[in-house]
Amino acid sequence: MTSKTIKYLSIGKYRSLQTCASPRGTFTVLALDHRQNLRRANPRFQDDEELSRFKLDVARELAPYATAVLLDPEFSAAQAIAAGALPGDRGLVVALEATSYAGDATARRSRLLEGWSVEKAKRMGADMAKLLVYYHPDSPTAPETEALVAQVAADCLRYDLGLMLEPLSYSLTGDRLSAEERRYVVVETARRLTAIPGVDLLKAEFPLPADSPEADWPAACAELHAASQVPWILLSGAVPFETYLRQVMAACQAGASGVAVGRAIWQEAVHLEGPARRDFLRTVARQRLIRLASLTQAMALPWTKIYATEAPLDWYRTYPSLCFPTLR
């Protein structure tokens, strides 16, 4: 595991991470910000009320077993608070982006959700903001995406709110990324985008395809850890739970600080309703999340090994400041 230079965070950002992690400093984030892929998976979710109801069902049953919950502003963030589906002792991460992308599939453009902002997320009580971007280091749209990340990161610095960045890779040819190219894209993306001031936590893809030889996983995860300048957590995508569990072990052994897990936990519930949905969430999904929480608690690298903060007695006179310098 590559050691990292300790960095100072401002008080607000330090508190963002603290609120979304376990007392030990590891993350088990329940991801529920999905929108279009849920609509595609179940035609009933074309109805906004049905989509929101599903998200609140999942949050209500599983949030107590996560350190934080990632929700979208359209159908779940405020609704989960109002319905009592989000416990007050769990972190709230709220997405900023519009679902899907604009432009060509081989030159994707990421977008912010119209009418939504970092300021609004902060005001409604979010503990952290999340930005998803589609990114390939060699795409002609890469500079545009980098500028978008920098813009949002600057807003998070202004409002002293932690920023979780979720870059999703894609092919420039339309073909499936090979194992070699996926590794390059995921690692180089981490290297470039986590260098942007104000990015605090990387929600990373696994750096190899799920069907690649497991003997190659440790080195690829170690390369990702070395490239990221901030703590990173592993997203689940749509891989089966047992596959994801093995990926998480490899990631945590390399230095990951936890997970952001969605469909690997609850994807079967998408096609269930009523008591059947609740039963699945209370049994199979809950046990999956508990297993992941135990694993990250035991194996993940605490984010406090990477970040520190300080509060001199007169700190309030100059607050808010942007960010403390790197600790040498």
KESE-288532 format. One record per residue (C-alpha): residue in three letters; x, y, z. Coordinates in steps of 0.1 Angstrom, whole numbers, plus 5000, padded with zeros to 4 digits. Layout:
N
+------+------+------+------+
| type |    u |    v |    w |
+------+------+------+------+
|  ALA |    X |    Y |    Z |
...
+------+------+------+------+
END
This chain:
328
+------+------+------+------+
| type |    u |    v |    w |
+------+------+------+------+
|  MET | 5000 | 5000 | 5000 |
|  THR | 5014 | 5034 | 4990 |
|  SER | 5014 | 5059 | 5018 |
|  LYS | 5001 | 5094 | 5011 |
|  THR | 5011 | 5128 | 5022 |
|  ILE | 4988 | 5140 | 5050 |
|  LYS | 4966 | 5170 | 5039 |
|  TYR | 4948 | 5195 | 5060 |
|  LEU | 4911 | 5200 | 5054 |
|  SER | 4889 | 5229 | 5065 |
|  ILE | 4866 | 5223 | 5094 |
|  GLY | 4835 | 5220 | 5073 |
|  LYS | 4850 | 5195 | 5049 |
|  TYR | 4865 | 5175 | 5077 |
|  ARG | 4831 | 5173 | 5093 |
|  SER | 4815 | 5162 | 5060 |
|  LEU | 4838 | 5132 | 5059 |
|  GLN | 4834 | 5125 | 5096 |
|  THR | 4796 | 5125 | 5094 |
|  CYS | 4795 | 5101 | 5064 |
|  ALA | 4820 | 5076 | 5078 |
|  SER | 4822 | 5051 | 5107 |
|  PRO | 4838 | 5062 | 5139 |
|  ARG | 4870 | 5043 | 5127 |
|  GLY | 4869 | 5064 | 5095 |
|  THR | 4857 | 5039 | 5069 |
|  PHE | 4828 | 5043 | 5045 |
|  THR | 4799 | 5021 | 5038 |
|  VAL | 4777 | 5043 | 5016 |
|  LEU | 4743 | 5030 | 5004 |
|  ALA | 4739 | 5043 | 4969 |
|  LEU | 4704 | 5052 | 4958 |
|  ASP | 4708 | 5081 | 4934 |
|  HIS | 4699 | 5060 | 4904 |
|  ARG | 4673 | 5073 | 4881 |
|  GLN | 4673 | 5064 | 4844 |
|  ASN | 4687 | 5030 | 4848 |
|  LEU | 4660 | 5022 | 4873 |
|  ARG | 4634 | 5034 | 4848 |
|  ARG | 4649 | 5011 | 4822 |
|  ALA | 4649 | 4982 | 4846 |
|  ASN | 4613 | 4984 | 4856 |
|  PRO | 4587 | 5002 | 4834 |
|  ARG | 4566 | 5009 | 4866 |
|  PHE | 4593 | 5034 | 4875 |
|  GLN | 4583 | 5057 | 4846 |
|  ASP | 4559 | 5069 | 4872 |
|  ASP | 4577 | 5094 | 4895 |
|  GLU | 4558 | 5083 | 4926 |
|  GLU | 4566 | 5047 | 4920 |
|  LEU | 4603 | 5055 | 4916 |
|  SER | 4603 | 5076 | 4947 |
|  ARG | 4585 | 5049 | 4967 |
|  PHE | 4610 | 5023 | 4957 |
|  LYS | 4639 | 5045 | 4968 |
|  LEU | 4623 | 5053 | 5002 |
|  ASP | 4616 | 5016 | 5008 |
|  VAL | 4652 | 5007 | 5002 |
|  ALA | 4664 | 5037 | 5024 |
|  ARG | 4640 | 5028 | 5052 |
|  GLU | 4652 | 4992 | 5054 |
|  LEU | 4689 | 4996 | 5047 |
|  ALA | 4701 | 5030 | 5058 |
|  PRO | 4705 | 5020 | 5095 |
|  TYR | 4733 | 4996 | 5083 |
|  ALA | 4752 | 5021 | 5062 |
|  THR | 4774 | 5050 | 5073 |
|  ALA | 4758 | 5073 | 5048 |
|  VAL | 4732 | 5073 | 5021 |
|  LEU | 4736 | 5087 | 4986 |
|  LEU | 4703 | 5101 | 4972 |
|  ASP | 4692 | 5122 | 4943 |
|  PRO | 4674 | 5156 | 4947 |
|  GLU | 4646 | 5148 | 4923 |
|  PHE | 4630 | 5117 | 4939 |
|  SER | 4646 | 5108 | 4972 |
|  ALA | 4668 | 5133 | 4992 |
|  ALA | 4642 | 5156 | 5006 |
|  GLN | 4615 | 5129 | 5004 |
|  ALA | 4635 | 5105 | 5026 |
|  ILE | 4639 | 5132 | 5052 |
|  ALA | 4602 | 5142 | 5052 |
|  ALA | 4591 | 5105 | 5053 |
|  GLY | 4615 | 5096 | 5081 |
|  ALA | 4632 | 5070 | 5059 |
|  LEU | 4666 | 5085 | 5065 |
|  PRO | 4679 | 5081 | 5101 |
|  GLY | 4692 | 5113 | 5116 |
|  ASP | 4724 | 5096 | 5126 |
|  ARG | 4734 | 5087 | 5091 |
|  GLY | 4752 | 5109 | 5066 |
|  LEU | 4734 | 5123 | 5037 |
|  VAL | 4752 | 5126 | 5003 |
|  VAL | 4732 | 5144 | 4976 |
|  ALA | 4739 | 5141 | 4939 |
|  LEU | 4744 | 5173 | 4918 |
|  GLU | 4743 | 5159 | 4882 |
|  ALA | 4715 | 5154 | 4857 |
|  THR | 4710 | 5118 | 4849 |
|  SER | 4727 | 5104 | 4818 |
|  TYR | 4749 | 5124 | 4795 |
|  ALA | 4747 | 5148 | 4765 |
|  GLY | 4766 | 5145 | 4732 |
|  ASP | 4778 | 5115 | 4714 |
|  ALA | 4784 | 5082 | 4733 |
|  THR | 4821 | 5083 | 4723 |
|  ALA | 4825 | 5120 | 4734 |
|  ARG | 4802 | 5124 | 4764 |
|  ARG | 4793 | 5156 | 4781 |
|  SER | 4783 | 5157 | 4817 |
|  ARG | 4756 | 5180 | 4830 |
|  LEU | 4745 | 5195 | 4863 |
|  LEU | 4708 | 5191 | 4872 |
|  GLU | 4689 | 5223 | 4862 |
|  GLY | 4676 | 5242 | 4892 |
|  TRP | 4700 | 5225 | 4916 |
|  SER | 4733 | 5236 | 4931 |
|  VAL | 4759 | 5231 | 4958 |
|  GLU | 4744 | 5260 | 4977 |
|  LYS | 4709 | 5243 | 4977 |
|  ALA | 4724 | 5210 | 4988 |
|  LYS | 4742 | 5227 | 5017 |
|  ARG | 4711 | 5245 | 5027 |
|  MET | 4688 | 5215 | 5027 |
|  GLY | 4712 | 5196 | 5051 |
|  ALA | 4734 | 5175 | 5029 |
|  ASP | 4766 | 5163 | 5046 |
|  MET | 4784 | 5159 | 5013 |
|  ALA | 4777 | 5166 | 4976 |
|  LYS | 4784 | 5140 | 4949 |
|  LEU | 4792 | 5148 | 4912 |
|  LEU | 4791 | 5121 | 4886 |
|  VAL | 4810 | 5128 | 4854 |
|  TYR | 4817 | 5107 | 4823 |
|  TYR | 4854 | 5109 | 4815 |
|  HIS | 4880 | 5094 | 4793 |
|  PRO | 4915 | 5111 | 4796 |
|  ASP | 4919 | 5111 | 4758 |
|  SER | 4884 | 5123 | 4748 |
|  PRO | 4880 | 5157 | 4731 |
|  THR | 4855 | 5165 | 4759 |
|  ALA | 4880 | 5158 | 4787 |
|  PRO | 4890 | 5195 | 4792 |
|  GLU | 4853 | 5204 | 4794 |
|  THR | 4847 | 5178 | 4820 |
|  GLU | 4877 | 5189 | 4840 |
|  ALA | 4864 | 5224 | 4839 |
|  LEU | 4830 | 5212 | 4852 |
|  VAL | 4847 | 5194 | 4881 |
|  ALA | 4868 | 5224 | 4889 |
|  GLN | 4836 | 5246 | 4889 |
|  VAL | 4817 | 5223 | 4913 |
|  ALA | 4848 | 5218 | 4935 |
|  ALA | 4852 | 5256 | 4938 |
|  ASP | 4815 | 5259 | 4949 |
|  CYS | 4821 | 5231 | 4975 |
|  LEU | 4851 | 5251 | 4988 |
|  ARG | 4830 | 5282 | 4990 |
|  TYR | 4803 | 5265 | 5010 |
|  ASP | 4828 | 5243 | 5029 |
|  LEU | 4810 | 5211 | 5019 |
|  GLY | 4827 | 5178 | 5011 |
|  LEU | 4828 | 5167 | 4975 |
|  MET | 4825 | 5130 | 4964 |
|  LEU | 4835 | 5127 | 4928 |
|  GLU | 4823 | 5097 | 4907 |
|  PRO | 4840 | 5094 | 4873 |
|  LEU | 4826 | 5068 | 4849 |
|  SER | 4848 | 5055 | 4821 |
|  TYR | 4837 | 5049 | 4785 |
|  SER | 4851 | 5038 | 4752 |
|  LEU | 4861 | 5063 | 4725 |
|  THR | 4852 | 5037 | 4698 |
|  GLY | 4819 | 5024 | 4711 |
|  ASP | 4834 | 4990 | 4719 |
|  ARG | 4838 | 4975 | 4754 |
|  LEU | 4870 | 4987 | 4771 |
|  SER | 4896 | 4961 | 4771 |
|  ALA | 4912 | 4952 | 4805 |
|  GLU | 4943 | 4971 | 4796 |
|  GLU | 4924 | 5003 | 4785 |
|  ARG | 4900 | 5002 | 4814 |
|  ARG | 4930 | 5000 | 4838 |
|  TYR | 4946 | 5030 | 4821 |
|  VAL | 4914 | 5050 | 4820 |
|  VAL | 4904 | 5044 | 4856 |
|  VAL | 4939 | 5050 | 4870 |
|  GLU | 4946 | 5081 | 4848 |
|  THR | 4912 | 5095 | 4856 |
|  ALA | 4920 | 5093 | 4893 |
|  ARG | 4954 | 5109 | 4888 |
|  ARG | 4940 | 5139 | 4869 |
|  LEU | 4907 | 5146 | 4886 |
|  THR | 4917 | 5141 | 4922 |
|  ALA | 4944 | 5168 | 4916 |
|  ILE | 4916 | 5194 | 4913 |
|  PRO | 4914 | 5214 | 4945 |
|  GLY | 4882 | 5208 | 4964 |
|  VAL | 4877 | 5171 | 4954 |
|  ASP | 4877 | 5153 | 4987 |
|  LEU | 4866 | 5117 | 4981 |
|  LEU | 4868 | 5095 | 4949 |
|  LYS | 4841 | 5071 | 4942 |
|  ALA | 4860 | 5048 | 4918 |
|  GLU | 4852 | 5021 | 4894 |
|  PHE | 4871 | 4988 | 4898 |
|  PRO | 4901 | 4992 | 4876 |
|  LEU | 4896 | 4959 | 4857 |
|  PRO | 4866 | 4942 | 4842 |
|  ALA | 4849 | 4918 | 4866 |
|  ASP | 4858 | 4888 | 4844 |
|  SER | 4895 | 4896 | 4844 |
|  PRO | 4919 | 4872 | 4862 |
|  GLU | 4917 | 4878 | 4899 |
|  ALA | 4955 | 4875 | 4901 |
|  ASP | 4957 | 4908 | 4883 |
|  TRP | 4934 | 4926 | 4907 |
|  PRO | 4958 | 4935 | 4936 |
|  ALA | 4983 | 4953 | 4913 |
|  ALA | 4956 | 4972 | 4895 |
|  CYS | 4940 | 4984 | 4928 |
|  ALA | 4974 | 4994 | 4941 |
|  GLU | 4980 | 5014 | 4910 |
|  LEU | 4947 | 5032 | 4915 |
|  HIS | 4955 | 5039 | 4952 |
|  ALA | 4989 | 5054 | 4942 |
|  ALA | 4972 | 5076 | 4916 |
|  SER | 4945 | 5090 | 4937 |
|  GLN | 4954 | 5121 | 4958 |
|  VAL | 4924 | 5117 | 4980 |
|  PRO | 4907 | 5088 | 4998 |
|  TRP | 4888 | 5065 | 4975 |
|  ILE | 4859 | 5041 | 4978 |
|  LEU | 4848 | 5014 | 4954 |
|  LEU | 4815 | 5017 | 4936 |
|  SER | 4796 | 4985 | 4928 |
|  GLY | 4781 | 4990 | 4893 |
|  ALA | 4759 | 4961 | 4884 |
|  VAL | 4782 | 4932 | 4893 |
|  PRO | 4768 | 4903 | 4913 |
|  PHE | 4773 | 4906 | 4951 |
|  GLU | 4798 | 4878 | 4955 |
|  THR | 4820 | 4893 | 4928 |
|  TYR | 4817 | 4927 | 4943 |
|  LEU | 4827 | 4913 | 4977 |
|  ARG | 4859 | 4899 | 4963 |
|  GLN | 4866 | 4932 | 4945 |
|  VAL | 4861 | 4951 | 4978 |
|  MET | 4886 | 4928 | 4995 |
|  ALA | 4912 | 4935 | 4968 |
|  ALA | 4905 | 4973 | 4969 |
|  CYS | 4907 | 4975 | 5007 |
|  GLN | 4939 | 4956 | 5008 |
|  ALA | 4953 | 4981 | 4984 |
|  GLY | 4942 | 5011 | 5004 |
|  ALA | 4905 | 5019 | 4996 |
|  SER | 4886 | 5036 | 5024 |
|  GLY | 4854 | 5017 | 5019 |
|  VAL | 4825 | 5013 | 4995 |
|  ALA | 4796 | 5030 | 4978 |
|  VAL | 4773 | 5002 | 4970 |
|  GLY | 4739 | 5001 | 4953 |
|  ARG | 4727 | 4975 | 4928 |
|  ALA | 4750 | 4948 | 4942 |
|  ILE | 4729 | 4950 | 4974 |
|  TRP | 4694 | 4957 | 4963 |
|  GLN | 4690 | 4950 | 4925 |
|  GLU | 4666 | 4921 | 4929 |
|  ALA | 4642 | 4943 | 4948 |
|  VAL | 4637 | 4964 | 4916 |
|  HIS | 4612 | 4937 | 4903 |
|  LEU | 4595 | 4931 | 4936 |
|  GLU | 4565 | 4949 | 4952 |
|  GLY | 4549 | 4952 | 4986 |
|  PRO | 4557 | 4926 | 5012 |
|  ALA | 4580 | 4907 | 4989 |
|  ARG | 4601 | 4937 | 4984 |
|  ARG | 4603 | 4945 | 5021 |
|  ASP | 4611 | 4909 | 5029 |
|  PHE | 4640 | 4908 | 5004 |
|  LEU | 4654 | 4941 | 5018 |
|  ARG | 4651 | 4929 | 5054 |
|  THR | 4668 | 4896 | 5048 |
|  VAL | 4691 | 4892 | 5017 |
|  ALA | 4699 | 4929 | 5011 |
|  ARG | 4704 | 4937 | 5048 |
|  GLN | 4728 | 4908 | 5053 |
|  ARG | 4748 | 4918 | 5022 |
|  LEU | 4752 | 4953 | 5035 |
|  ILE | 4761 | 4941 | 5070 |
|  ARG | 4788 | 4918 | 5054 |
|  LEU | 4803 | 4948 | 5035 |
|  ALA | 4802 | 4970 | 5066 |
|  SER | 4820 | 4944 | 5086 |
|  LEU | 4846 | 4940 | 5058 |
|  THR | 4853 | 4977 | 5054 |
|  GLN | 4854 | 4982 | 5091 |
|  ALA | 4881 | 4956 | 5094 |
|  MET | 4901 | 4962 | 5063 |
|  ALA | 4896 | 4996 | 5048 |
|  LEU | 4920 | 5025 | 5052 |
|  PRO | 4905 | 5052 | 5075 |
|  TRP | 4903 | 5085 | 5058 |
|  THR | 4918 | 5101 | 5088 |
|  LYS | 4951 | 5085 | 5077 |
|  ILE | 4950 | 5109 | 5048 |
|  TYR | 4934 | 5141 | 5061 |
|  ALA | 4938 | 5162 | 5093 |
|  THR | 4924 | 5195 | 5104 |
|  GLU | 4931 | 5221 | 5131 |
|  ALA | 4911 | 5247 | 5150 |
|  PRO | 4932 | 5275 | 5166 |
|  LEU | 4912 | 5294 | 5193 |
|  ASP | 4906 | 5323 | 5169 |
|  TRP | 4895 | 5302 | 5140 |
|  TYR | 4861 | 5318 | 5138 |
|  ARG | 4875 | 5352 | 5130 |
|  THR | 4888 | 5341 | 5095 |
|  TYR | 4862 | 5314 | 5088 |
|  PRO | 4853 | 5303 | 5062 |
|  SER | 4887 | 5298 | 5047 |
|  LEU | 4892 | 5276 | 5016 |
|  CYS | 4916 | 5249 | 5026 |
|  PHE | 4946 | 5244 | 5047 |
|  PRO | 4979 | 5238 | 5030 |
|  THR | 4993 | 5203 | 5027 |
|  LEU | 5010 | 5192 | 5058 |
|  ARG | 5047 | 5186 | 5051 |
+------+------+------+------+
END
